[in-house]
């Protein structure tokens, strides 16, 4: 499995790092949107390969404030991501800006439209892309995500507060080894209880992204606090798959159920034993679900 060299898309002053999987380039476009403040390297390689095997041309990108994309200057006062979520607002940029970033990447790739797969906060962003730019989205898969129109304190009814407290106790370290150790602690918190924790795989992606993610709580606060002023999920008309682990330690299954209930004809798949990650044992099944969604959309008249 080989990725192209890193390239940059532009949305105004923001540069967005992205690359494409060289295998399966003749497949249907599939853009991957990763979660809170972590880079594109957090996508499991075997999952990307499974998508390619299922007939997709796979691309991934770093959202603003993550990975190799534009990072905003640190504020004088350190942000708190949980406070930013409760407030439901952030001054640095809007949620619409983050949705437009995905479209800028599609433009740079030469894709008029694409299937979207978003995980965690990436699922929220993908929902908003489908609401804001429905003509650019063939299908939407929202994985381990909140409903995109639930903000502020309303989001907390779907969160497992004991896990939030554990996250709050994981402090970013100043040296590389400390940041890797903190990243592994977070990966273990998110891991699927019903499947073995793959520490080698987790260490590989964390090592590729030691300076963003949990190492930058200010970026987390800006991303999670970006305010959405667009339409509600009930107006979304893109064929949608909602995936959620029944044992997600961070987001209750109610988040997935609420997302699916709000979107007309959405297909909900609850995954027993799965946490806030996508374990290796589920890669082939997840790729098959996305393939089935794409096939249903084609029968229904979508590109």
C-alpha positions in Angstrom: 0.0 0.0 0.0 1.5 3.3 -1.2 0.4 6.9 -0.8 1.2 9.7 -3.2 3.4 12.5 -2.1 1.8 15.1 0.1 0.0 17.9 -1.7 -1.8 21.0 -0.5 -5.3 22.3 -1.3 -6.2 25.9 -0.4 -9.3 27.4 1.1 -8.5 31.1 1.4 -5.5 31.4 3.6 -5.7 27.8 4.8 -3.5 25.1 3.3 -4.8 21.5 3.6 -2.4 18.6 3.4 -3.7 15.6 1.6 -2.6 12.5 -0.3 -4.1 9.6 -2.3 -3.8 5.9 -2.1 -2.0 4.8 -5.3 -3.9 1.5 -5.3 -7.4 1.6 -6.7 -7.1 5.0 -8.4 -9.7 4.0 -11.0 -12.4 3.4 -8.4 -15.1 5.7 -7.1 -13.8 8.8 -5.2 -13.8 8.3 -1.4 -12.7 11.1 0.9 -11.8 10.3 4.5 -12.3 12.9 7.2 -10.5 12.2 10.5 -11.5 13.3 14.0 -10.6 15.9 16.6 -7.2 17.6 15.9 -5.5 14.4 14.7 -3.9 13.9 11.3 -4.7 11.8 8.3 -2.1 9.2 9.6 -4.7 8.1 12.1 -6.6 6.2 9.4 -5.7 2.5 9.8 -3.8 1.5 6.7 -5.6 -1.9 6.4 -9.0 -0.1 6.4 -7.8 2.2 3.6 -6.7 -0.9 1.7 -10.1 -2.6 2.3 -11.8 0.5 0.8 -9.5 0.2 -2.3 -10.3 -3.5 -2.6 -14.1 -2.6 -2.4 -13.7 -0.3 -5.5 -12.9 3.1 -4.1 -10.2 5.6 -4.9 -9.2 6.7 -1.4 -7.9 10.1 -0.4 -7.4 11.5 3.1 -6.5 15.0 4.4 -5.5 16.9 7.5 -8.2 19.3 8.8 -7.2 22.8 9.6 -5.4 22.9 12.9 -4.1 19.3 12.5 -1.3 17.4 11.0 0.5 19.3 8.2 -2.3 21.6 7.4 -2.4 25.3 8.5 -2.2 25.6 12.3 -3.6 28.8 13.8 -1.5 30.8 16.3 -1.8 29.7 19.9 -3.9 32.1 22.0 -2.5 33.8 25.0 -4.8 31.8 27.3 -4.8 28.0 26.9 -8.2 26.7 25.6 -10.2 23.8 27.1 -11.9 21.6 24.5 -14.7 20.5 26.8 -15.5 24.1 27.7 -15.5 25.0 24.0 -17.9 22.1 23.3 -20.2 23.3 26.1 -20.1 26.9 24.8 -20.8 25.8 21.3 -18.8 28.6 19.8 -15.3 29.4 18.7 -13.9 32.7 17.4 -11.1 31.4 15.1 -13.3 30.0 12.3 -16.8 28.5 11.7 -18.0 25.0 11.1 -18.9 26.1 7.6 -15.2 26.9 7.1 -14.3 23.4 8.1 -16.9 21.9 5.7 -15.6 24.1 2.9 -12.1 22.7 3.5 -13.3 19.2 2.5 -14.6 20.7 -0.8 -11.3 22.5 -1.4 -9.5 19.1 -1.1 -12.0 17.6 -3.6 -11.3 20.5 -6.0 -7.6 19.9 -5.7 -8.1 16.2 -6.4 -10.2 17.0 -9.5 -13.3 15.3 -8.0 -16.6 16.8 -8.9 -18.2 14.7 -6.2 -17.1 12.0 -3.8 -18.3 9.5 -1.2 -17.5 10.8 2.3 -16.5 8.8 5.3 -16.0 10.8 8.5 -15.0 9.4 11.9 -15.7 11.0 15.3 -15.5 14.8 14.8 -14.8 14.0 11.1 -18.3 12.4 11.0 -19.8 15.7 12.2 -17.8 17.6 9.5 -18.9 15.1 6.8 -22.5 15.6 7.8 -22.1 19.3 7.4 -20.4 19.0 4.0 -23.4 16.9 2.9 -25.8 19.6 4.2 -23.8 22.6 2.8 -22.7 21.0 -0.5 -25.1 18.2 -1.3 -24.2 18.2 -5.0 -20.6 17.3 -4.1 -21.5 14.3 -2.0 -22.4 10.9 -3.5 -22.9 9.2 -0.1 -22.2 9.9 3.5 -20.9 7.5 6.1 -20.9 9.0 9.7 -18.9 6.8 12.1 -18.8 7.2 15.9 -20.1 10.8 15.6 -22.5 13.2 17.2 -25.4 14.6 15.3 -24.1 17.7 13.6 -26.9 19.9 14.6 -26.6 19.1 18.3 -24.3 21.6 20.0 -23.4 23.2 23.3 -24.7 21.5 26.4 -27.1 19.3 24.3 -24.1 17.3 23.1 -23.3 16.2 26.6 -26.3 13.9 26.9 -24.6 11.6 24.3 -21.2 11.7 26.0 -19.9 9.3 28.6 -18.8 11.7 31.3 -16.5 9.3 33.2 -14.5 8.9 30.0 -14.3 12.7 29.6 -12.8 12.9 33.0 -10.2 10.3 32.1 -9.3 12.2 28.9 -8.9 15.4 31.0 -6.3 13.6 33.1 -4.2 12.8 30.1 -1.8 15.8 29.9 0.3 16.5 26.8 4.0 16.2 27.5 6.8 18.4 26.4 9.1 15.7 24.9 8.4 13.3 22.1 8.4 10.1 24.1 5.9 11.7 26.6 3.6 12.7 23.8 3.7 9.2 22.3 2.9 7.8 25.8 0.0 10.2 26.1 -1.3 9.3 22.6 -1.2 5.6 23.5 -3.2 6.3 26.7 -5.9 8.1 24.6 -5.9 5.2 22.1 -6.5 2.7 24.9 -9.3 4.8 26.2 -10.9 4.8 22.7 -10.2 1.1 22.0 -12.9 -1.5 21.3 -13.6 -3.6 24.4 -14.7 -6.6 22.2 -11.4 -6.7 20.2 -7.7 -6.9 21.0 -5.9 -3.6 21.4 -3.3 -3.4 18.6 -0.6 -1.3 20.4 1.9 -1.6 17.4 -0.7 -0.1 15.0 -1.6 2.6 17.5 2.0 3.5 18.1 2.7 3.7 14.4 0.0 6.3 13.7 0.7 8.2 16.9 4.4 8.4 16.1 3.5 9.9 12.7 1.5 12.7 14.4 3.2 13.5 17.7 2.8 17.3 17.5 -1.0 17.6 16.9 -4.0 15.7 18.3 -3.9 15.6 22.1 -0.6 17.5 22.1 -2.5 20.7 21.1 -5.6 21.3 23.3 -5.9 24.8 21.8 -6.5 23.3 18.3 -9.0 20.8 19.8 -10.9 23.8 21.3 -10.9 25.7 18.1 -12.2 22.7 16.1 -14.8 21.5 18.5 -16.0 25.0 19.3 -16.4 26.0 15.6 -20.0 27.2 15.4 -22.5 25.7 12.8 -25.2 28.1 11.5 -26.3 25.8 8.7 -29.4 23.7 8.2 -30.5 20.9 10.6 -29.9 17.2 9.8 -33.5 16.8 8.9 -32.8 18.6 5.7 -30.0 16.2 4.6 -31.0 14.2 1.5 -27.7 12.4 0.7 -27.8 8.5 1.0 -26.4 8.0 4.5 -24.9 5.2 6.6 -24.4 5.6 10.3 -21.9 3.4 12.1 -21.6 3.3 15.9 -20.1 0.9 18.4 -22.4 -0.4 21.1 -19.4 -0.2 23.5 -18.1 3.2 22.5 -16.5 4.5 25.7 -16.8 8.2 24.6 -20.1 8.5 22.7 -23.2 6.6 23.7 -25.0 4.7 21.0 -27.7 7.3 21.4 -25.5 9.6 19.3 -25.7 7.2 16.3 -29.3 6.6 16.8 -30.1 10.3 16.9 -28.1 10.9 13.8 -29.8 8.2 11.9 -33.3 9.2 13.1 -32.8 12.7 11.9 -31.8 11.8 8.3 -34.4 10.5 6.0 -33.8 6.8 5.0 -30.5 6.7 6.8 -29.2 3.1 7.5 -28.0 2.6 11.0 -25.5 -0.2 11.9 -24.7 -0.7 15.5 -21.5 -2.7 16.0 -21.3 -4.9 19.1 -18.0 -4.8 20.9 -16.8 -1.8 19.0 -15.5 1.3 20.8 -14.5 4.8 19.5 -12.1 3.3 17.0 -12.4 1.0 14.0 -10.7 -2.3 15.0 -8.8 -4.4 12.4 -11.3 -7.2 12.7 -14.1 -4.8 11.4 -12.2 -3.3 8.4 -13.6 -5.7 5.8 -17.1 -5.4 7.1 -17.0 -1.6 7.3 -15.7 -1.4 3.7 -18.5 -3.8 2.6 -21.1 -1.5 4.3 -19.8 1.5 2.4 -19.7 -0.4 -0.8 -23.3 -1.5 -0.3 -24.3 2.1 0.4 -22.6 3.3 -2.8 -24.4 0.5 -4.8 -27.8 1.5 -3.3 -27.2 5.1 -4.2 -26.4 4.2 -7.8 -29.6 2.2 -8.1 -31.4 5.2 -6.6 -30.0 7.6 -9.2 -27.0 9.1 -7.5 -23.7 9.3 -9.4 
